Amino acid sequence: MADKGLTTVELDAMDDAELRKELDKAKAELFNLRFSQAVGAQEDSGRMKTVRRNIARIYTVARERELGFRTAPSTEE
């Protein structure tokens, strides 16, 4: 079965800095996928959909943290 991307459980375990880093990584991958599609060298057409959904999940978790629906993991242990 293909990779379904990040889950909300994995995103909840990340702090804000890790979440931002994951967002930057996903955006860079989406750019590369778009470029390879334009050139005609893309092999996995479903990967763009997965990456876009990962970006949406990251934005959703970040916004829910901002509104107070979710909390970032505490680093004091």
All heavy atoms as a GROMACS GRO file, in nm:
protein
  609
    1MET      N    1   0.083  -0.118   0.000
    1MET     CA    2   0.000   0.000   0.000
    1MET      C    3   0.088   0.124   0.000
    1MET      O    4   0.193   0.128   0.061
    1MET     CB    5  -0.090  -0.004   0.122
    1MET     CG    6  -0.191   0.110   0.127
    1MET     SD    7  -0.322   0.072   0.243
    1MET     CE    8  -0.457   0.077   0.131
    2ALA      N    9   0.044   0.227  -0.068
    2ALA     CA   10   0.123   0.349  -0.082
    2ALA      C   11   0.126   0.428   0.048
    2ALA      O   12   0.042   0.411   0.136
    2ALA     CB   13   0.064   0.435  -0.193
    3ASP      N   14   0.225   0.515   0.057
    3ASP     CA   15   0.241   0.601   0.173
    3ASP      C   16   0.127   0.701   0.178
    3ASP      O   17   0.100   0.772   0.083
    3ASP     CB   18   0.376   0.674   0.163
    3ASP     CG   19   0.399   0.767   0.279
    3ASP    OD1   20   0.349   0.739   0.388
    3ASP    OD2   21   0.469   0.868   0.260
    4LYS      N   22   0.058   0.707   0.291
    4LYS     CA   23  -0.055   0.798   0.307
    4LYS      C   24  -0.013   0.934   0.362
    4LYS      O   25  -0.095   1.018   0.385
    4LYS     CB   26  -0.160   0.736   0.400
    4LYS     CG   27  -0.225   0.615   0.344
    4LYS     CD   28  -0.313   0.651   0.228
    4LYS     CE   29  -0.385   0.528   0.178
    4LYS     NZ   30  -0.470   0.554   0.065
    5GLY      N   31   0.114   0.953   0.386
    5GLY     CA   32   0.160   1.082   0.436
    5GLY      C   33   0.159   1.089   0.586
    5GLY      O   34   0.152   0.988   0.656
    6LEU      N   35   0.164   1.209   0.635
    6LEU     CA   36   0.168   1.233   0.779
    6LEU      C   37   0.030   1.216   0.840
    6LEU      O   38  -0.071   1.249   0.777
    6LEU     CB   39   0.217   1.375   0.806
    6LEU     CG   40   0.359   1.407   0.763
    6LEU    CD1   41   0.384   1.556   0.774
    6LEU    CD2   42   0.456   1.332   0.849
    7THR      N   43   0.026   1.168   0.962
    7THR     CA   44  -0.101   1.160   1.033
    7THR      C   45  -0.107   1.273   1.135
    7THR      O   46  -0.006   1.333   1.170
    7THR     CB   47  -0.114   1.025   1.108
    7THR    OG1   48  -0.011   1.016   1.207
    7THR    CG2   49  -0.102   0.908   1.012
    8THR      N   50  -0.226   1.300   1.182
    8THR     CA   51  -0.241   1.406   1.281
    8THR      C   52  -0.174   1.369   1.413
    8THR      O   53  -0.129   1.456   1.486
    8THR     CB   54  -0.389   1.440   1.305
    8THR    OG1   55  -0.459   1.320   1.339
    8THR    CG2   56  -0.451   1.502   1.182
    9VAL      N   57  -0.164   1.241   1.441
    9VAL     CA   58  -0.095   1.196   1.562
    9VAL      C   59   0.054   1.231   1.553
    9VAL      O   60   0.113   1.280   1.650
    9VAL     CB   61  -0.114   1.044   1.582
    9VAL    CG1   62  -0.031   0.993   1.698
    9VAL    CG2   63  -0.260   1.010   1.601
   10GLU      N   64   0.114   1.208   1.436
   10GLU     CA   65   0.254   1.244   1.416
   10GLU      C   66   0.272   1.395   1.425
   10GLU      O   67   0.371   1.443   1.481
   10GLU     CB   68   0.303   1.195   1.280
   10GLU     CG   69   0.311   1.045   1.268
   10GLU     CD   70   0.338   0.998   1.126
   10GLU    OE1   71   0.310   1.075   1.030
   10GLU    OE2   72   0.386   0.886   1.111
   11LEU      N   73   0.180   1.472   1.369
   11LEU     CA   74   0.189   1.617   1.372
   11LEU      C   75   0.170   1.672   1.513
   11LEU      O   76   0.233   1.770   1.551
   11LEU     CB   77   0.088   1.680   1.276
   11LEU     CG   78   0.112   1.652   1.128
   11LEU    CD1   79  -0.004   1.706   1.046
   11LEU    CD2   80   0.243   1.711   1.082
   12ASP      N   81   0.083   1.608   1.592
   12ASP     CA   82   0.063   1.651   1.730
   12ASP      C   83   0.188   1.633   1.814
   12ASP      O   84   0.212   1.707   1.910
   12ASP     CB   85  -0.053   1.574   1.795
   12ASP     CG   86  -0.188   1.628   1.756
   12ASP    OD1   87  -0.195   1.746   1.715
   12ASP    OD2   88  -0.287   1.554   1.767
   13ALA      N   89   0.268   1.534   1.780
   13ALA     CA   90   0.389   1.507   1.857
   13ALA      C   91   0.501   1.607   1.827
   13ALA      O   92   0.599   1.614   1.900
   13ALA     CB   93   0.438   1.365   1.828
   14MET      N   94   0.486   1.685   1.720
   14MET     CA   95   0.590   1.781   1.682
   14MET      C   96   0.567   1.915   1.752
   14MET      O   97   0.452   1.955   1.774
   14MET     CB   98   0.586   1.806   1.531
   14MET     CG   99   0.620   1.687   1.447
   14MET     SD  100   0.611   1.733   1.273
   14MET     CE  101   0.640   1.576   1.197
   15ASP      N  102   0.678   1.982   1.786
   15ASP     CA  103   0.663   2.118   1.837
   15ASP      C  104   0.651   2.213   1.718
   15ASP      O  105   0.655   2.172   1.602
   15ASP     CB  106   0.778   2.155   1.930
   15ASP     CG  107   0.913   2.158   1.861
   15ASP    OD1  108   0.920   2.125   1.742
   15ASP    OD2  109   1.012   2.191   1.929
   16ASP      N  110   0.635   2.342   1.746
   16ASP     CA  111   0.611   2.439   1.640
   16ASP      C  112   0.727   2.449   1.541
   16ASP      O  113   0.706   2.465   1.421
   16ASP     CB  114   0.580   2.577   1.700
   16ASP     CG  115   0.446   2.578   1.772
   16ASP    OD1  116   0.360   2.495   1.739
   16ASP    OD2  117   0.428   2.664   1.861
   17ALA      N  118   0.850   2.440   1.590
   17ALA     CA  119   0.966   2.449   1.501
   17ALA      C  120   0.973   2.328   1.408
   17ALA      O  121   1.001   2.343   1.288
   17ALA     CB  122   1.094   2.459   1.584
   18GLU      N  123   0.947   2.209   1.460
   18GLU     CA  124   0.947   2.089   1.376
   18GLU      C  125   0.834   2.094   1.275
   18GLU      O  126   0.850   2.050   1.161
   18GLU     CB  127   0.932   1.964   1.463
   18GLU     CG  128   1.052   1.932   1.548
   18GLU     CD  129   1.026   1.816   1.643
   18GLU    OE1  130   0.908   1.790   1.676
   18GLU    OE2  131   1.122   1.752   1.683
   19LEU      N  132   0.720   2.148   1.317
   19LEU     CA  133   0.606   2.160   1.228
   19LEU      C  134   0.640   2.254   1.111
   19LEU      O  135   0.609   2.224   0.995
   19LEU     CB  136   0.486   2.214   1.306
   19LEU     CG  137   0.347   2.181   1.256
   19LEU    CD1  138   0.325   2.032   1.253
   19LEU    CD2  139   0.244   2.247   1.344
   20ARG      N  140   0.707   2.364   1.142
   20ARG     CA  141   0.747   2.460   1.039
   20ARG      C  142   0.849   2.397   0.942
   20ARG      O  143   0.841   2.417   0.821
   20ARG     CB  144   0.806   2.584   1.104
   20ARG     CG  145   0.838   2.694   1.008
   20ARG     CD  146   0.712   2.749   0.948
   20ARG     NE  147   0.748   2.843   0.844
   20ARG     CZ  148   0.664   2.885   0.753
   20ARG    NH1  149   0.539   2.845   0.754
   20ARG    NH2  150   0.702   2.970   0.662
   21LYS      N  151   0.942   2.319   0.999
   21LYS     CA  152   1.042   2.253   0.916
   21LYS      C  153   0.976   2.151   0.822
   21LYS      O  154   1.012   2.142   0.705
   21LYS     CB  155   1.145   2.182   1.005
   21LYS     CG  156   1.258   2.117   0.927
   21LYS     CD  157   1.344   2.029   1.015
   21LYS     CE  158   1.448   2.108   1.088
   21LYS     NZ  159   1.544   2.021   1.161
   22GLU      N  160   0.880   2.077   0.872
   22GLU     CA  161   0.807   1.979   0.792
   22GLU      C  162   0.727   2.048   0.682
   22GLU      O  163   0.719   1.999   0.569
   22GLU     CB  164   0.715   1.896   0.881
   22GLU     CG  165   0.659   1.774   0.815
   22GLU     CD  166   0.763   1.670   0.779
   22GLU    OE1  167   0.858   1.650   0.855
   22GLU    OE2  168   0.747   1.606   0.672
   23LEU      N  169   0.669   2.165   0.713
   23LEU     CA  170   0.595   2.242   0.613
   23LEU      C  171   0.688   2.288   0.502
   23LEU      O  172   0.655   2.277   0.384
   23LEU     CB  173   0.527   2.362   0.679
   23LEU     CG  174   0.449   2.454   0.586
   23LEU    CD1  175   0.333   2.380   0.521
   23LEU    CD2  176   0.399   2.575   0.662
   24ASP      N  177   0.805   2.340   0.538
   24ASP     CA  178   0.901   2.384   0.437
   24ASP      C  179   0.946   2.269   0.348
   24ASP      O  180   0.959   2.284   0.226
   24ASP     CB  181   1.023   2.449   0.503
   24ASP     CG  182   0.988   2.582   0.570
   24ASP    OD1  183   0.884   2.642   0.534
   24ASP    OD2  184   1.065   2.625   0.658
   25LYS      N  185   0.967   2.153   0.410
   25LYS     CA  186   1.009   2.034   0.334
   25LYS      C  187   0.899   1.991   0.237
   25LYS      O  188   0.926   1.959   0.121
   25LYS     CB  189   1.042   1.921   0.432
   25LYS     CG  190   1.105   1.800   0.368
   25LYS     CD  191   1.151   1.701   0.472
   25LYS     CE  192   1.043   1.598   0.493
   25LYS     NZ  193   1.081   1.488   0.581
   26ALA      N  194   0.774   1.993   0.282
   26ALA     CA  195   0.663   1.952   0.197
   26ALA      C  196   0.642   2.050   0.082
   26ALA      O  197   0.614   2.010  -0.032
   26ALA     CB  198   0.535   1.940   0.279
   27LYS      N  199   0.658   2.180   0.109
   27LYS     CA  200   0.643   2.279   0.003
   27LYS      C  201   0.753   2.264  -0.103
   27LYS      O  202   0.727   2.278  -0.222
   27LYS     CB  203   0.646   2.420   0.060
   27LYS     CG  204   0.516   2.460   0.126
   27LYS     CD  205   0.522   2.604   0.171
   27LYS     CE  206   0.389   2.653   0.219
   27LYS     NZ  207   0.391   2.797   0.250
   28ALA      N  208   0.874   2.235  -0.058
   28ALA     CA  209   0.984   2.214  -0.152
   28ALA      C  210   0.958   2.089  -0.237
   28ALA      O  211   0.983   2.089  -0.359
   28ALA     CB  212   1.116   2.200  -0.078
   29GLU      N  213   0.906   1.984  -0.175
   29GLU     CA  214   0.875   1.862  -0.251
   29GLU      C  215   0.765   1.888  -0.352
   29GLU      O  216   0.771   1.841  -0.466
   29GLU     CB  217   0.834   1.750  -0.156
   29GLU     CG  218   0.808   1.620  -0.228
   29GLU     CD  219   0.769   1.505  -0.136
   29GLU    OE1  220   0.764   1.524  -0.014
   29GLU    OE2  221   0.743   1.396  -0.191
   30LEU      N  222   0.663   1.964  -0.313
   30LEU     CA  223   0.555   1.996  -0.405
   30LEU      C  224   0.607   2.077  -0.524
   30LEU      O  225   0.568   2.054  -0.639
   30LEU     CB  226   0.444   2.073  -0.334
   30LEU     CG  227   0.320   2.105  -0.416
   30LEU    CD1  228   0.253   1.976  -0.464
   30LEU    CD2  229   0.223   2.188  -0.335
   31PHE      N  230   0.697   2.172  -0.498
   31PHE     CA  231   0.758   2.249  -0.607
   31PHE      C  232   0.830   2.157  -0.703
   31PHE      O  233   0.816   2.169  -0.826
   31PHE     CB  234   0.854   2.354  -0.550
   31PHE     CG  235   0.930   2.428  -0.656
   31PHE    CD1  236   0.871   2.532  -0.725
   31PHE    CD2  237   1.060   2.391  -0.688
   31PHE    CE1  238   0.941   2.601  -0.823
   31PHE    CE2  239   1.130   2.459  -0.786
   31PHE     CZ  240   1.070   2.564  -0.854
   32ASN      N  241   0.909   2.064  -0.650
   32ASN     CA  242   0.984   1.972  -0.735
   32ASN      C  243   0.890   1.880  -0.815
   32ASN      O  244   0.917   1.850  -0.931
   32ASN     CB  245   1.081   1.888  -0.652
   32ASN     CG  246   1.195   1.971  -0.599
   32ASN    OD1  247   1.233   2.071  -0.658
   32ASN    ND2  248   1.248   1.931  -0.485
   33LEU      N  249   0.780   1.838  -0.752
   33LEU     CA  250   0.684   1.754  -0.822
   33LEU      C  251   0.616   1.831  -0.935
   33LEU      O  252   0.594   1.777  -1.044
   33LEU     CB  253   0.580   1.699  -0.725
   33LEU     CG  254   0.628   1.590  -0.630
   33LEU    CD1  255   0.522   1.562  -0.524
   33LEU    CD2  256   0.662   1.464  -0.706
   34ARG      N  257   0.582   1.957  -0.910
   34ARG     CA  258   0.521   2.039  -1.015
   34ARG      C  259   0.618   2.060  -1.130
   34ARG      O  260   0.579   2.058  -1.246
   34ARG     CB  261   0.478   2.174  -0.957
   34ARG     CG  262   0.353   2.169  -0.876
   34ARG     CD  263   0.314   2.307  -0.829
   34ARG     NE  264   0.192   2.301  -0.751
   34ARG     CZ  265   0.163   2.386  -0.653
   34ARG    NH1  266   0.247   2.482  -0.623
   34ARG    NH2  267   0.052   2.374  -0.587
   35PHE      N  268   0.743   2.083  -1.097
   35PHE     CA  269   0.844   2.103  -1.201
   35PHE      C  270   0.860   1.976  -1.285
   35PHE      O  271   0.864   1.983  -1.408
   35PHE     CB  272   0.978   2.142  -1.137
   35PHE     CG  273   1.084   2.173  -1.237
   35PHE    CD1  274   1.086   2.294  -1.303
   35PHE    CD2  275   1.183   2.081  -1.266
   35PHE    CE1  276   1.183   2.324  -1.397
   35PHE    CE2  277   1.281   2.109  -1.359
   35PHE     CZ  278   1.281   2.231  -1.424
   36SER      N  279   0.869   1.862  -1.219
   36SER     CA  280   0.886   1.737  -1.294
   36SER      C  281   0.762   1.704  -1.377
   36SER      O  282   0.772   1.645  -1.485
   36SER     CB  283   0.920   1.621  -1.201
   36SER     OG  284   0.814   1.592  -1.115
   37GLN      N  285   0.645   1.746  -1.330
   37GLN     CA  286   0.523   1.725  -1.408
   37GLN      C  287   0.525   1.812  -1.534
   37GLN      O  288   0.486   1.768  -1.641
   37GLN     CB  289   0.400   1.756  -1.325
   37GLN     CG  290   0.270   1.732  -1.398
   37GLN     CD  291   0.149   1.772  -1.317
   37GLN    OE1  292   0.157   1.860  -1.233
   37GLN    NE2  293   0.038   1.705  -1.341
   38ALA      N  294   0.572   1.935  -1.521
   38ALA     CA  295   0.577   2.026  -1.635
   38ALA      C  296   0.676   1.977  -1.740
   38ALA      O  297   0.653   1.992  -1.860
   38ALA     CB  298   0.614   2.166  -1.590
   39VAL      N  299   0.785   1.916  -1.694
   39VAL     CA  300   0.886   1.864  -1.785
   39VAL      C  301   0.840   1.732  -1.847
   39VAL      O  302   0.885   1.693  -1.954
   39VAL     CB  303   1.021   1.848  -1.711
   39VAL    CG1  304   1.126   1.782  -1.798
   39VAL    CG2  305   1.070   1.982  -1.663
   40GLY      N  306   0.751   1.663  -1.778
   40GLY     CA  307   0.701   1.536  -1.827
   40GLY      C  308   0.775   1.417  -1.773
   40GLY      O  309   0.768   1.308  -1.828
   41ALA      N  310   0.847   1.436  -1.664
   41ALA     CA  311   0.928   1.328  -1.607
   41ALA      C  312   0.868   1.269  -1.480
   41ALA      O  313   0.933   1.191  -1.412
   41ALA     CB  314   1.068   1.380  -1.577
   42GLN      N  315   0.746   1.306  -1.448
   42GLN     CA  316   0.686   1.258  -1.323
   42GLN      C  317   0.639   1.113  -1.339
   42GLN      O  318   0.570   1.078  -1.434
   42GLN     CB  319   0.569   1.346  -1.284
   42GLN     CG  320   0.513   1.312  -1.148
   42GLN     CD  321   0.408   1.412  -1.104
   42GLN    OE1  322   0.372   1.501  -1.177
   42GLN    NE2  323   0.362   1.397  -0.983
   43GLU      N  324   0.676   1.031  -1.241
   43GLU     CA  325   0.640   0.890  -1.245
   43GLU      C  326   0.521   0.858  -1.154
   43GLU      O  327   0.435   0.781  -1.190
   43GLU     CB  328   0.760   0.805  -1.204
   43GLU     CG  329   0.877   0.818  -1.297
   43GLU     CD  330   1.000   0.746  -1.247
   43GLU    OE1  331   0.991   0.677  -1.144
   43GLU    OE2  332   1.106   0.760  -1.309
   44ASP      N  333   0.518   0.917  -1.037
   44ASP     CA  334   0.412   0.890  -0.939
   44ASP      C  335   0.315   1.006  -0.936
   44ASP      O  336   0.337   1.106  -0.868
   44ASP     CB  337   0.475   0.866  -0.801
   44ASP     CG  338   0.373   0.822  -0.698
   44ASP    OD1  339   0.260   0.787  -0.737
   44ASP    OD2  340   0.407   0.821  -0.579
   45SER      N  341   0.204   0.994  -1.008
   45SER     CA  342   0.110   1.105  -1.018
   45SER      C  343   0.030   1.125  -0.889
   45SER      O  344  -0.020   1.234  -0.864
   45SER     CB  345   0.014   1.082  -1.134
   45SER     OG  346  -0.058   0.963  -1.114
   46GLY      N  347   0.018   1.024  -0.807
   46GLY     CA  348  -0.057   1.037  -0.682
   46GLY      C  349   0.020   1.105  -0.571
   46GLY      O  350  -0.038   1.143  -0.469
   47ARG      N  351   0.149   1.120  -0.588
   47ARG     CA  352   0.232   1.180  -0.484
   47ARG      C  353   0.197   1.327  -0.462
   47ARG      O  354   0.201   1.376  -0.349
   47ARG     CB  355   0.381   1.165  -0.519
   47ARG     CG  356   0.474   1.216  -0.415
   47ARG     CD  357   0.471   1.129  -0.291
   47ARG     NE  358   0.554   1.190  -0.189
   47ARG     CZ  359   0.533   1.181  -0.060
   47ARG    NH1  360   0.433   1.108  -0.014
   47ARG    NH2  361   0.611   1.240   0.026
   48MET      N  362   0.160   1.400  -0.569
   48MET     CA  363   0.122   1.541  -0.555
   48MET      C  364   0.001   1.555  -0.463
   48MET      O  365  -0.002   1.644  -0.379
   48MET     CB  366   0.092   1.604  -0.690
   48MET     CG  367   0.216   1.640  -0.768
   48MET     SD  368   0.180   1.723  -0.922
   48MET     CE  369   0.119   1.878  -0.863
   49LYS      N  370  -0.094   1.468  -0.478
   49LYS     CA  371  -0.215   1.472  -0.395
   49LYS      C  372  -0.178   1.448  -0.248
   49LYS      O  373  -0.227   1.518  -0.160
   49LYS     CB  374  -0.313   1.366  -0.444
   49LYS     CG  375  -0.442   1.360  -0.368
   49LYS     CD  376  -0.534   1.255  -0.430
   49LYS     CE  377  -0.664   1.244  -0.357
   49LYS     NZ  378  -0.751   1.143  -0.416
   50THR      N  379  -0.091   1.353  -0.224
   50THR     CA  380  -0.048   1.322  -0.088
   50THR      C  381   0.025   1.440  -0.025
   50THR      O  382  -0.001   1.475   0.090
   50THR     CB  383   0.042   1.198  -0.087
   50THR    OG1  384  -0.027   1.089  -0.146
   50THR    CG2  385   0.083   1.161   0.053
   51VAL      N  386   0.113   1.502  -0.100
   51VAL     CA  387   0.190   1.615  -0.047
   51VAL      C  388   0.099   1.734  -0.020
   51VAL      O  389   0.112   1.801   0.083
   51VAL     CB  390   0.305   1.653  -0.144
   51VAL    CG1  391   0.374   1.780  -0.101
   51VAL    CG2  392   0.404   1.539  -0.154
   52ARG      N  393   0.005   1.761  -0.110
   52ARG     CA  394  -0.089   1.871  -0.087
   52ARG      C  395  -0.172   1.848   0.039
   52ARG      O  396  -0.197   1.940   0.117
   52ARG     CB  397  -0.181   1.888  -0.207
   52ARG     CG  398  -0.118   1.962  -0.322
   52ARG     CD  399  -0.221   2.012  -0.423
   52ARG     NE  400  -0.322   1.915  -0.458
   52ARG     CZ  401  -0.316   1.835  -0.565
   52ARG    NH1  402  -0.213   1.840  -0.646
   52ARG    NH2  403  -0.413   1.750  -0.590
   53ARG      N  404  -0.213   1.724   0.060
   53ARG     CA  405  -0.291   1.693   0.180
   53ARG      C  406  -0.206   1.705   0.306
   53ARG      O  407  -0.255   1.747   0.410
   53ARG     CB  408  -0.351   1.553   0.169
   53ARG     CG  409  -0.466   1.551   0.072
   53ARG     CD  410  -0.533   1.417   0.069
   53ARG     NE  411  -0.647   1.423  -0.022
   53ARG     CZ  412  -0.731   1.324  -0.040
   53ARG    NH1  413  -0.714   1.210   0.024
   53ARG    NH2  414  -0.832   1.336  -0.121
   54ASN      N  415  -0.078   1.667   0.297
   54ASN     CA  416   0.012   1.685   0.411
   54ASN      C  417   0.025   1.832   0.447
   54ASN      O  418   0.022   1.868   0.565
   54ASN     CB  419   0.150   1.627   0.382
   54ASN     CG  420   0.153   1.477   0.387
   54ASN    OD1  421   0.064   1.414   0.443
   54ASN    ND2  422   0.255   1.419   0.328
   55ILE      N  423   0.038   1.917   0.346
   55ILE     CA  424   0.049   2.060   0.371
   55ILE      C  425  -0.079   2.111   0.437
   55ILE      O  426  -0.073   2.189   0.533
   55ILE     CB  427   0.078   2.135   0.238
   55ILE    CG1  428   0.219   2.101   0.190
   55ILE    CG2  429   0.061   2.286   0.256
   55ILE    CD1  430   0.251   2.152   0.051
   56ALA      N  431  -0.192   2.066   0.391
   56ALA     CA  432  -0.320   2.108   0.450
   56ALA      C  433  -0.330   2.061   0.595
   56ALA      O  434  -0.378   2.136   0.682
   56ALA     CB  435  -0.436   2.053   0.368
   57ARG      N  436  -0.285   1.940   0.624
   57ARG     CA  437  -0.288   1.890   0.762
   57ARG      C  438  -0.199   1.974   0.853
   57ARG      O  439  -0.235   2.005   0.966
   57ARG     CB  440  -0.242   1.745   0.766
   57ARG     CG  441  -0.346   1.646   0.724
   57ARG     CD  442  -0.298   1.503   0.748
   57ARG     NE  443  -0.387   1.412   0.681
   57ARG     CZ  444  -0.359   1.349   0.567
   57ARG    NH1  445  -0.243   1.367   0.509
   57ARG    NH2  446  -0.445   1.269   0.512
   58ILE      N  447  -0.081   2.010   0.802
   58ILE     CA  448   0.012   2.091   0.882
   58ILE      C  449  -0.050   2.228   0.911
   58ILE      O  450  -0.046   2.275   1.025
   58ILE     CB  451   0.148   2.105   0.810
   58ILE    CG1  452   0.217   1.969   0.804
   58ILE    CG2  453   0.235   2.208   0.880
   58ILE    CD1  454   0.338   1.965   0.713
   59TYR      N  455  -0.107   2.291   0.810
   59TYR     CA  456  -0.172   2.420   0.831
   59TYR      C  457  -0.288   2.409   0.930
   59TYR      O  458  -0.309   2.498   1.013
   59TYR     CB  459  -0.224   2.477   0.699
   59TYR     CG  460  -0.121   2.552   0.618
   59TYR    CD1  461  -0.106   2.529   0.483
   59TYR    CD2  462  -0.040   2.649   0.677
   59TYR    CE1  463  -0.013   2.597   0.407
   59TYR    CE2  464   0.053   2.719   0.602
   59TYR     CZ  465   0.067   2.694   0.467
   59TYR     OH  466   0.159   2.762   0.393
   60THR      N  467  -0.364   2.301   0.923
   60THR     CA  468  -0.477   2.282   1.013
   60THR      C  469  -0.431   2.268   1.157
   60THR      O  470  -0.487   2.331   1.247
   60THR     CB  471  -0.559   2.158   0.971
   60THR    OG1  472  -0.606   2.177   0.837
   60THR    CG2  473  -0.675   2.135   1.064
   61VAL      N  474  -0.329   2.186   1.180
   61VAL     CA  475  -0.277   2.168   1.316
   61VAL      C  476  -0.221   2.299   1.369
   61VAL      O  477  -0.247   2.336   1.485
   61VAL     CB  478  -0.171   2.056   1.319
   61VAL    CG1  479  -0.097   2.053   1.452
   61VAL    CG2  480  -0.236   1.921   1.293
   62ALA      N  481  -0.150   2.373   1.285
   62ALA     CA  482  -0.093   2.501   1.328
   62ALA      C  483  -0.204   2.600   1.364
   62ALA      O  484  -0.195   2.671   1.466
   62ALA     CB  485  -0.004   2.558   1.219
   63ARG      N  486  -0.308   2.605   1.285
   63ARG     CA  487  -0.419   2.697   1.312
   63ARG      C  488  -0.495   2.655   1.438
   63ARG      O  489  -0.535   2.741   1.518
   63ARG     CB  490  -0.513   2.702   1.191
   63ARG     CG  491  -0.630   2.793   1.207
   63ARG     CD  492  -0.589   2.937   1.215
   63ARG     NE  493  -0.708   3.020   1.224
   63ARG     CZ  494  -0.711   3.141   1.275
   63ARG    NH1  495  -0.601   3.196   1.321
   63ARG    NH2  496  -0.823   3.209   1.279
   64GLU      N  497  -0.516   2.527   1.457
   64GLU     CA  498  -0.585   2.480   1.578
   64GLU      C  499  -0.504   2.512   1.703
   64GLU      O  500  -0.560   2.544   1.807
   64GLU     CB  501  -0.614   2.331   1.568
   64GLU     CG  502  -0.725   2.300   1.470
   64GLU     CD  503  -0.750   2.151   1.453
   64GLU    OE1  504  -0.669   2.069   1.502
   64GLU    OE2  505  -0.851   2.116   1.389
   65ARG      N  506  -0.372   2.504   1.692
   65ARG     CA  507  -0.287   2.543   1.806
   65ARG      C  508  -0.300   2.693   1.833
   65ARG      O  509  -0.304   2.736   1.947
   65ARG     CB  510  -0.141   2.508   1.779
   65ARG     CG  511  -0.112   2.362   1.790
   65ARG     CD  512   0.034   2.334   1.767
   65ARG     NE  513   0.061   2.191   1.771
   65ARG     CZ  514   0.178   2.138   1.746
   65ARG    NH1  515   0.282   2.215   1.716
   65ARG    NH2  516   0.194   2.008   1.751
   66GLU      N  517  -0.306   2.771   1.726
   66GLU     CA  518  -0.318   2.915   1.740
   66GLU      C  519  -0.450   2.953   1.808
   66GLU      O  520  -0.454   3.045   1.890
   66GLU     CB  521  -0.311   2.978   1.601
   66GLU     CG  522  -0.314   3.128   1.598
   66GLU     CD  523  -0.307   3.181   1.457
   66GLU    OE1  524  -0.228   3.128   1.376
   66GLU    OE2  525  -0.380   3.278   1.427
   67LEU      N  526  -0.556   2.881   1.775
   67LEU     CA  527  -0.687   2.909   1.833
   67LEU      C  528  -0.708   2.843   1.970
   67LEU      O  529  -0.807   2.872   2.037
   67LEU     CB  530  -0.797   2.862   1.737
   67LEU     CG  531  -0.804   2.936   1.605
   67LEU    CD1  532  -0.908   2.873   1.514
   67LEU    CD2  533  -0.835   3.083   1.626
   68GLY      N  534  -0.618   2.754   2.008
   68GLY     CA  535  -0.628   2.691   2.139
   68GLY      C  536  -0.702   2.559   2.140
   68GLY      O  537  -0.730   2.505   2.248
   69PHE      N  538  -0.737   2.505   2.024
   69PHE     CA  539  -0.805   2.376   2.019
   69PHE      C  540  -0.708   2.261   2.045
   69PHE      O  541  -0.745   2.158   2.097
   69PHE     CB  542  -0.873   2.353   1.884
   69PHE     CG  543  -0.981   2.452   1.854
   69PHE    CD1  544  -0.988   2.512   1.730
   69PHE    CD2  545  -1.075   2.488   1.948
   69PHE    CE1  546  -1.088   2.603   1.700
   69PHE    CE2  547  -1.174   2.578   1.920
   69PHE     CZ  548  -1.181   2.637   1.796
   70ARG      N  549  -0.583   2.280   2.006
   70ARG     CA  550  -0.478   2.181   2.028
   70ARG      C  551  -0.367   2.250   2.104
   70ARG      O  552  -0.352   2.370   2.099
   70ARG     CB  553  -0.419   2.130   1.896
   70ARG     CG  554  -0.508   2.044   1.815
   70ARG     CD  555  -0.432   1.997   1.692
   70ARG     NE  556  -0.521   1.939   1.595
   70ARG     CZ  557  -0.530   1.809   1.574
   70ARG    NH1  558  -0.455   1.726   1.640
   70ARG    NH2  559  -0.614   1.762   1.485
   71THR      N  560  -0.287   2.170   2.170
   71THR     CA  561  -0.171   2.225   2.238
   71THR      C  562  -0.044   2.160   2.185
   71THR      O  563  -0.045   2.043   2.148
   71THR     CB  564  -0.179   2.202   2.391
   71THR    OG1  565  -0.190   2.062   2.414
   71THR    CG2  566  -0.298   2.274   2.451
   72ALA      N  567   0.060   2.237   2.182
   72ALA     CA  568   0.190   2.184   2.140
   72ALA      C  569   0.245   2.096   2.251
   72ALA      O  570   0.214   2.117   2.369
   72ALA     CB  571   0.287   2.298   2.110
   73PRO      N  572   0.323   1.996   2.218
   73PRO     CA  573   0.379   1.910   2.323
   73PRO      C  574   0.472   1.990   2.413
   73PRO      O  575   0.545   2.078   2.369
   73PRO     CB  576   0.456   1.803   2.245
   73PRO     CG  577   0.482   1.862   2.113
   73PRO     CD  578   0.369   1.958   2.086
   74SER      N  579   0.465   1.959   2.542
   74SER     CA  580   0.550   2.031   2.637
   74SER      C  581   0.692   1.975   2.631
   74SER      O  582   0.713   1.856   2.618
   74SER     CB  583   0.495   2.020   2.778
   74SER     OG  584   0.495   1.885   2.819
   75THR      N  585   0.789   2.064   2.641
   75THR     CA  586   0.928   2.023   2.638
   75THR      C  587   0.986   2.006   2.777
   75THR      O  588   1.100   1.966   2.793
   75THR     CB  589   1.014   2.127   2.562
   75THR    OG1  590   0.996   2.255   2.623
   75THR    CG2  591   0.970   2.133   2.415
   76GLU      N  592   0.906   2.035   2.877
   76GLU     CA  593   0.952   2.024   3.016
   76GLU      C  594   0.919   1.885   3.072
   76GLU      O  595   0.811   1.860   3.118
   76GLU     CB  596   0.885   2.130   3.104
   76GLU     CG  597   0.916   2.270   3.058
   76GLU     CD  598   0.833   2.372   3.136
   76GLU    OE1  599   0.773   2.332   3.235
   76GLU    OE2  600   0.831   2.488   3.095
   77GLU      N  601   1.014   1.796   3.064
   77GLU     CA  602   0.993   1.661   3.116
   77GLU      C  603   1.110   1.617   3.198
   77GLU      O  604   1.216   1.664   3.193
   77GLU     CB  605   0.972   1.562   3.001
   77GLU     CG  606   0.841   1.584   2.933
   77GLU     CD  607   0.815   1.477   2.828
   77GLU    OE1  608   0.887   1.375   2.823
   77GLU    OE2  609   0.723   1.494   2.750
   0.00000   0.00000   0.00000
